[in-house]
Amino acid sequence: MQISKELFDTFVITFRDYVQQFGLHDWRVEIIQTPVTETPVEYCMDIRRRYCLLKVATELDYDVTAEDMKRLAFHEICELLVADLEMLVNYE
């Protein structure tokens, strides 16, 4: 299924709302729509620079709804919320 502009916009708006709610203003986040394999959203993160690139799939093998996109946005914001903790745990 093709992820429409409306569904992509739902993801972006929901994600940005969570950034505001959780006060993650120190992160610079770019969200793009691109062909992604095996997952609806991929991310590349540089914790020290507080940068995150979210790549939202243009197409999936299954149907998604606006609610699915909102859940995906919540999942990705959780990745940012635990990023510092993850870095501390993995620090050697």
matplotlib code that plots the C-alpha trace (Angstrom):
import matplotlib.pyplot as plt

x = [0.0, 1.2, 1.5, -0.4, 0.6, -2.2, -0.9, 2.6, 1.4, -0.5, 2.8, 4.7, 2.1, 1.7, 5.5, 5.9, 3.1, 5.0, 8.2, 6.3, 4.6, 7.8, 10.0, 12.5, 13.3, 17.1, 16.7, 16.9, 14.7, 14.3, 11.4, 11.5, 9.5, 11.6, 11.6, 12.4, 12.6, 11.1, 9.9, 7.5, 10.0, 13.8, 15.9, 19.5, 20.5, 23.5, 22.9, 25.8, 24.7, 21.1, 20.2, 17.7, 16.7, 13.4, 12.7, 9.1, 8.4, 6.6, 5.1, 4.3, 3.1, 0.1, -2.5, -2.0, -4.4, -4.1, -4.1, -1.3, 0.7, 0.0, 1.3, 4.4, 5.0, 4.7, 7.1, 9.7, 9.3, 10.0, 13.3, 14.3, 13.2, 15.4, 18.3, 20.4, 19.8, 20.7, 24.0, 24.9, 24.1, 26.2, 29.1, 32.3]
y = [0.0, 3.5, 5.8, 8.9, 12.4, 12.6, 9.6, 11.0, 14.4, 12.6, 11.1, 14.4, 16.4, 13.8, 13.4, 17.2, 17.4, 14.8, 16.8, 19.7, 17.6, 15.9, 19.1, 17.6, 21.0, 20.3, 17.7, 18.6, 16.2, 15.8, 13.7, 12.5, 10.0, 7.6, 3.9, 1.9, -1.8, -4.1, -1.4, 1.5, 4.0, 3.9, 6.3, 7.5, 9.2, 11.2, 11.5, 13.8, 16.3, 15.8, 15.0, 12.4, 11.6, 9.7, 7.9, 7.1, 4.4, 5.4, 2.0, -1.0, -4.6, -4.0, -1.3, 1.4, 3.9, 7.3, 5.6, 3.3, 6.4, 8.0, 4.9, 4.9, 8.5, 7.6, 4.7, 7.0, 9.7, 7.0, 6.3, 9.9, 9.8, 6.8, 7.8, 9.3, 6.4, 4.0, 5.9, 5.7, 1.9, 1.3, 3.6, 1.7]
z = [0.0, -0.9, 2.1, 1.1, 1.8, 4.3, 6.2, 6.1, 7.3, 10.2, 11.3, 11.0, 12.9, 15.6, 16.0, 16.3, 18.9, 21.0, 20.7, 22.2, 24.9, 26.0, 25.7, 23.3, 21.9, 21.9, 19.2, 15.5, 13.7, 10.0, 8.7, 5.1, 3.0, 1.1, 0.0, 3.2, 3.4, 6.0, 8.4, 8.2, 9.8, 10.0, 12.0, 12.1, 15.3, 16.5, 20.2, 20.9, 18.2, 19.1, 15.5, 14.3, 10.7, 10.4, 7.1, 6.6, 4.0, 0.8, 0.4, 2.6, 2.0, 4.2, 4.8, 7.4, 8.9, 10.5, 13.9, 12.8, 11.8, 15.2, 17.0, 14.8, 15.8, 19.5, 19.0, 17.4, 20.0, 22.7, 20.8, 21.4, 25.1, 25.9, 23.6, 26.5, 28.7, 25.9, 25.3, 29.0, 29.2, 26.1, 27.1, 27.7]

ax = plt.figure().add_subplot(projection="3d")
ax.plot(x, y, z, "-o")
ax.set_aspect("equal")
plt.show()
